[in-house]
Amino acid sequence: MLLQFSPTKPLFSPPNLRRNSPAFLVSPPRSLRIRAIDAAQIFDYETQLKSEYRRSSALKIAVLGFGNFGQFLSKTLIRHGHDLITHSRSDYSDAASSIGARFFHNPHDLCEQHPDVVLLCTSILSTEAVLRSFPFQRLRRSTLFVDVLSVKEFPRTLFLKYLPKEFDILCTHPMFGPESGKTSWSGLPFVYDKVRIGDEACRNERCDKFLRVFENEGCRMVEMSCEEHDKHAAGSQFVTHTMGRVLEKFGVESSPINTKGYETLLDLVENTSSDSFELYYGLFMYNQNALEQLERLDMAFESIKKELFGRLHQVYRKQMFGEAAHSAKKTEQKMLNDGGAVPTKERPPSS
């Protein structure tokens, strides 16, 4: 902080000058005035200490699969001060550079950077191939592996199969994407399962530090086993994607008289159609509960059709045979439900 203070006396008084000369009268004392607050000084280490603390608390995160979703997550991770290095089959050098990340064409070179966390943002279908060919031997043996796939039992099984037992495993599912989370993550669910985390305090702190990014963004943090996640996801996410794709095939379009409900359907189609079919196929193929949900949807649709056509049959029968036939049908149905015999018309005895 810089201060200015005017002395009450001149520093010197030449003898040949008259003391009472107006030009050299001593001005009255002036108050202390603040010229600057917290101005940077060469001996001020506050900024340096903050910078060093930020660097020391940052995670070095390697993102495998730098497509649309990988870039979406990386922007937020960088904004929270973490160091991002990336690798993908396609060349995303420019995209990585534009957000402050570094891109490595060779996975061996990426592993030589010794990341604290390896974050898998690959597609469901390519995950096993990526893990099978990844050079784990170049990583530190305490590295934390994290996935963000939409199914959870599948990557958990792959991690336990391919990763060395010294590696930590965190299975997560941010239940939002570039469309639903483009403005804010506040209130959006983030599911995670600490499958295998070492006992050391530093390894637990590293896992918590990664999760803290999503917590600080306002996500609704849900700790849940991979098995339980897939049961819930089959009944929510897979059904949502299925209905969105059915409506897309149906060809729903906006009209001048859209209702709120119809607008919701249009939004559903827009959100689901922006995802690749490979993602939808992965939700079906690698979630053992998905087939059951698909069959239930089919049965529900058939039940609705049966109810509609049954009501239509009653109206048609009433129009064709009149009220008497309709009443007779109701009486017959009631007796069948009560377990009684259905009366039949008596025929006259033959002569």
C-alpha positions in Angstrom: 0.0 0.0 0.0 1.5 3.4 -1.0 0.9 6.4 1.2 1.7 10.1 0.7 2.4 12.4 3.6 3.5 16.1 3.4 6.0 17.2 6.1 5.1 20.2 8.3 8.6 21.8 7.6 10.6 22.3 4.5 13.6 20.0 4.4 16.0 23.0 4.2 15.7 26.8 4.4 18.2 28.8 2.4 19.6 31.7 4.6 19.3 34.3 1.8 15.5 33.9 1.6 13.1 35.9 3.8 11.2 33.6 6.1 8.1 35.6 5.8 8.0 35.5 2.0 4.6 34.3 0.8 6.2 32.1 -1.7 8.0 30.1 0.9 5.5 30.0 3.7 5.1 26.5 5.1 1.7 25.0 4.1 -0.5 23.6 6.8 -0.2 19.8 7.4 -2.2 17.7 5.0 -4.1 14.6 6.0 -2.8 11.1 5.2 -4.1 10.1 1.7 -4.3 6.6 0.3 -2.9 6.4 -3.2 -3.1 2.6 -3.8 -4.2 -0.5 -2.1 -2.4 -3.8 -2.3 -0.1 -2.7 -5.1 2.2 -5.3 -6.3 5.7 -5.0 -4.9 8.9 -6.9 -5.8 8.9 -8.2 -2.2 5.2 -9.1 -2.2 5.0 -12.9 -2.3 1.2 -13.2 -1.9 0.5 -13.6 -5.6 3.4 -16.1 -5.9 2.2 -18.1 -3.0 -1.4 -18.3 -4.5 0.0 -19.4 -7.8 2.2 -22.0 -6.2 -0.7 -23.4 -4.1 -2.9 -23.6 -7.2 -0.2 -25.5 -9.1 0.4 -27.9 -6.2 -3.3 -28.7 -5.7 -4.0 -29.2 -9.4 -4.4 -32.6 -10.9 -2.8 -33.7 -14.1 -5.6 -35.4 -16.0 -5.1 -37.4 -19.2 -8.3 -37.5 -21.3 -8.6 -40.5 -23.6 -11.1 -39.8 -26.3 -11.2 -36.1 -27.1 -14.5 -36.0 -29.0 -17.5 -33.9 -28.3 -18.1 -35.2 -24.7 -14.4 -35.2 -23.9 -14.0 -31.6 -24.9 -17.2 -30.7 -23.0 -15.8 -32.0 -19.7 -12.3 -30.8 -20.3 -13.3 -27.1 -20.5 -14.7 -27.3 -17.0 -11.8 -29.3 -15.6 -9.4 -26.6 -16.9 -11.5 -23.8 -15.5 -11.0 -25.4 -12.1 -7.3 -25.1 -12.5 -6.4 -28.7 -13.5 -3.7 -29.5 -16.1 -5.2 -31.4 -19.1 -3.4 -33.6 -21.5 -5.3 -35.5 -24.2 -5.1 -38.3 -26.7 -7.5 -39.5 -29.4 -7.5 -41.5 -32.6 -8.3 -38.4 -34.6 -6.1 -35.3 -34.5 -7.6 -32.8 -32.1 -4.5 -30.7 -31.7 -6.2 -27.4 -32.5 -9.3 -28.1 -30.3 -7.0 -29.0 -27.4 -4.9 -25.9 -27.9 -7.9 -23.6 -28.0 -9.0 -24.6 -24.5 -5.5 -24.7 -22.9 -4.9 -28.5 -23.1 -2.1 -30.4 -24.7 -2.7 -33.1 -27.4 -0.5 -36.1 -27.8 -0.7 -38.2 -30.9 1.1 -41.2 -29.3 -0.3 -42.7 -26.1 3.2 -43.6 -25.0 4.2 -40.0 -25.0 1.1 -39.1 -23.0 1.9 -41.7 -20.4 5.4 -40.3 -20.0 3.8 -37.2 -18.6 2.8 -39.3 -15.6 -0.8 -38.1 -15.1 -2.5 -38.4 -11.7 -5.8 -39.3 -13.4 -6.7 -41.1 -16.6 -10.2 -40.1 -17.7 -11.9 -42.4 -20.3 -14.2 -40.5 -22.6 -14.3 -43.1 -25.3 -17.5 -44.6 -26.8 -18.9 -47.7 -25.1 -18.2 -49.9 -28.1 -14.5 -48.9 -28.3 -13.6 -49.0 -24.6 -12.3 -52.5 -24.4 -10.1 -52.1 -27.4 -8.6 -48.9 -25.9 -7.9 -50.6 -22.6 -6.4 -53.6 -24.3 -3.9 -51.6 -26.2 -3.1 -48.9 -23.6 0.6 -48.9 -22.3 -0.2 -49.1 -18.5 3.5 -50.0 -17.8 4.5 -46.4 -18.5 2.2 -45.0 -15.8 2.7 -44.7 -12.1 1.3 -47.7 -10.3 -1.0 -45.6 -8.2 -2.8 -43.9 -11.1 -6.5 -43.3 -10.8 -8.7 -44.5 -13.7 -12.1 -42.9 -14.2 -14.8 -43.6 -16.8 -17.8 -41.5 -17.8 -19.8 -44.1 -19.8 -23.6 -44.3 -19.7 -23.4 -47.9 -18.5 -21.5 -48.9 -15.4 -21.2 -52.6 -14.8 -19.5 -53.0 -18.2 -16.6 -50.6 -17.6 -16.2 -51.8 -14.0 -15.7 -55.3 -15.3 -13.2 -54.2 -17.9 -11.2 -52.1 -15.4 -11.0 -55.1 -13.0 -9.9 -57.3 -15.9 -7.3 -55.1 -17.6 -5.9 -52.7 -15.0 -3.1 -53.6 -12.7 -4.3 -54.2 -9.2 -2.3 -51.2 -7.9 -4.4 -48.8 -9.9 -7.4 -46.9 -8.4 -10.8 -47.2 -10.1 -13.6 -44.7 -10.0 -16.7 -45.4 -12.2 -18.8 -42.3 -12.8 -21.7 -41.2 -15.0 -22.4 -37.5 -15.5 -26.1 -37.8 -16.4 -26.0 -34.8 -18.8 -24.2 -33.8 -21.9 -23.2 -30.8 -24.1 -26.9 -30.0 -24.8 -28.5 -30.5 -21.4 -25.5 -29.1 -19.5 -24.5 -26.3 -21.9 -25.6 -23.4 -19.6 -25.3 -24.9 -16.1 -24.7 -28.2 -14.3 -26.6 -27.1 -11.2 -29.0 -29.8 -9.9 -27.9 -32.3 -12.6 -27.2 -35.8 -11.3 -23.6 -37.1 -11.2 -23.5 -40.8 -10.2 -20.2 -42.4 -9.0 -18.9 -45.6 -7.5 -15.5 -45.8 -5.7 -14.8 -49.3 -7.0 -11.2 -49.5 -5.7 -9.4 -46.6 -4.0 -6.1 -47.2 -2.0 -5.9 -46.7 1.7 -3.4 -43.9 1.6 -4.7 -40.5 2.4 -3.3 -38.9 -0.7 -5.1 -41.4 -2.9 -8.4 -40.7 -1.2 -7.8 -36.9 -1.4 -7.0 -37.2 -5.2 -10.3 -39.0 -5.8 -12.2 -36.5 -3.7 -10.5 -33.6 -5.5 -11.7 -35.0 -8.9 -15.3 -35.3 -7.6 -15.1 -31.9 -6.1 -15.1 -30.3 -9.6 -18.6 -31.6 -10.2 -19.7 -30.9 -6.6 -18.6 -27.2 -7.0 -20.4 -26.9 -10.3 -23.6 -27.7 -8.4 -24.2 -31.3 -9.5 -26.4 -33.5 -7.4 -23.9 -36.1 -6.2 -25.2 -39.6 -6.0 -23.0 -42.4 -4.7 -24.4 -45.7 -6.1 -23.2 -49.1 -7.0 -22.7 -49.9 -10.7 -25.3 -52.6 -10.6 -27.9 -50.4 -9.0 -27.1 -47.6 -11.5 -27.7 -49.9 -14.5 -31.1 -51.0 -13.2 -32.2 -47.4 -12.8 -30.7 -46.3 -16.1 -32.4 -49.0 -18.1 -35.8 -47.7 -16.8 -34.9 -44.0 -17.4 -32.1 -43.3 -19.8 -32.7 -46.2 -22.2 -36.4 -45.7 -22.2 -35.9 -41.9 -22.8 -33.6 -42.6 -25.8 -36.0 -45.2 -27.2 -39.0 -42.9 -27.1 -37.0 -40.1 -28.6 -35.9 -42.2 -31.5 -39.4 -43.7 -32.0 -40.8 -40.2 -32.2 -38.0 -39.2 -34.6 -38.9 -42.1 -36.9 -42.5 -41.1 -36.6 -41.6 -37.7 -37.8 -43.0 -35.3 -35.2 -42.8 -31.7 -36.4 -43.5 -28.3 -34.9 -46.9 -26.7 -35.7 -48.5 -23.3 -35.2 -50.6 -24.7 -32.3 -48.0 -26.6 -30.3 -49.1 -27.4 -26.7 -46.6 -27.5 -23.8 -46.7 -31.3 -23.8 -46.0 -31.4 -27.6 -43.1 -29.0 -27.1 -41.7 -31.4 -24.5 -41.8 -34.2 -27.1 -40.0 -32.0 -29.6 -37.3 -31.2 -27.1 -37.0 -34.9 -26.3 -36.4 -35.7 -30.0 -33.9 -32.9 -30.3 -31.9 -34.1 -27.3 -31.8 -37.8 -28.2 -31.2 -37.4 -32.0 -28.1 -35.3 -31.3 -26.5 -38.4 -29.8 -25.0 -41.1 -32.1 -26.7 -44.4 -32.7 -23.6 -46.1 -31.3 -24.4 -44.6 -27.9 -27.9 -45.8 -28.1 -26.8 -49.3 -29.2 -24.3 -49.3 -26.4 -27.0 -48.5 -23.9 -28.9 -51.6 -25.2 -26.0 -53.9 -25.8 -24.1 -53.4 -22.5 -26.9 -53.0 -20.0 -28.4 -56.4 -19.2 -31.6 -54.7 -18.1 -32.3 -52.9 -21.4 -33.9 -55.9 -23.2 -36.4 -56.3 -20.5 -37.4 -52.6 -20.7 -37.7 -52.9 -24.5 -40.1 -55.8 -24.1 -42.1 -54.0 -21.5 -42.5 -51.0 -23.8 -43.7 -53.3 -26.6 -46.2 -55.0 -24.3 -47.4 -51.6 -23.0 -48.0 -50.4 -26.6 -49.9 -53.6 -27.5 -52.0 -53.1 -24.3 -53.0 -49.6 -25.3 -53.9 -50.7 -28.8 -56.0 -53.5 -27.4 -57.8 -51.2 -25.0 -58.6 -48.7 -27.9 -59.8 -51.3 -30.3 -61.9 -53.0 -27.6 -63.7 -49.7 -26.9 -64.2 -49.2 -30.6 -65.7 -52.7 -30.9 -68.2 -51.9 -28.2 -69.3 -48.7 -30.0 -69.6 -50.5 -33.3 -71.6 -53.4 -31.8 -74.0 -50.9 -30.2 -74.6 -49.2 -33.5 -75.1 -52.4 -35.4 -77.4 -54.3 -32.9 -79.0 -51.6 -30.8 -79.3 -51.0 -27.1 -80.9 -54.5 -26.4 -77.9 -56.3 -27.8 -75.6 -54.1 -25.8 -77.5 -54.8 -22.6 -77.6 -58.5 -23.2 -73.8 -58.4 -23.7 -73.3 -56.7 -20.4 -75.6 -59.2 -18.6 -73.8 -62.1 -20.1 -70.4 -60.6 -19.2 -71.6 -60.0 -15.6 -72.8 -63.6 -15.2 -69.5 -64.9 -16.5 -67.6 -62.8 -14.0 -69.9 -64.1 -11.2 -69.4 -67.7 -12.2 -73.0 -68.3 -13.1 -74.4 -70.1 -16.1 -75.3 -68.1 -19.1 -79.1 -68.5 -19.9 -80.0 -69.8 -23.3 -83.2 -69.4 -25.3 -85.6 -72.4 -24.9 -86.6 -73.9 -28.1 -90.1 -75.3 -28.5 -90.4 -79.1 -28.2 -90.4 -80.9 -31.5 -93.6 -82.7 -32.5 
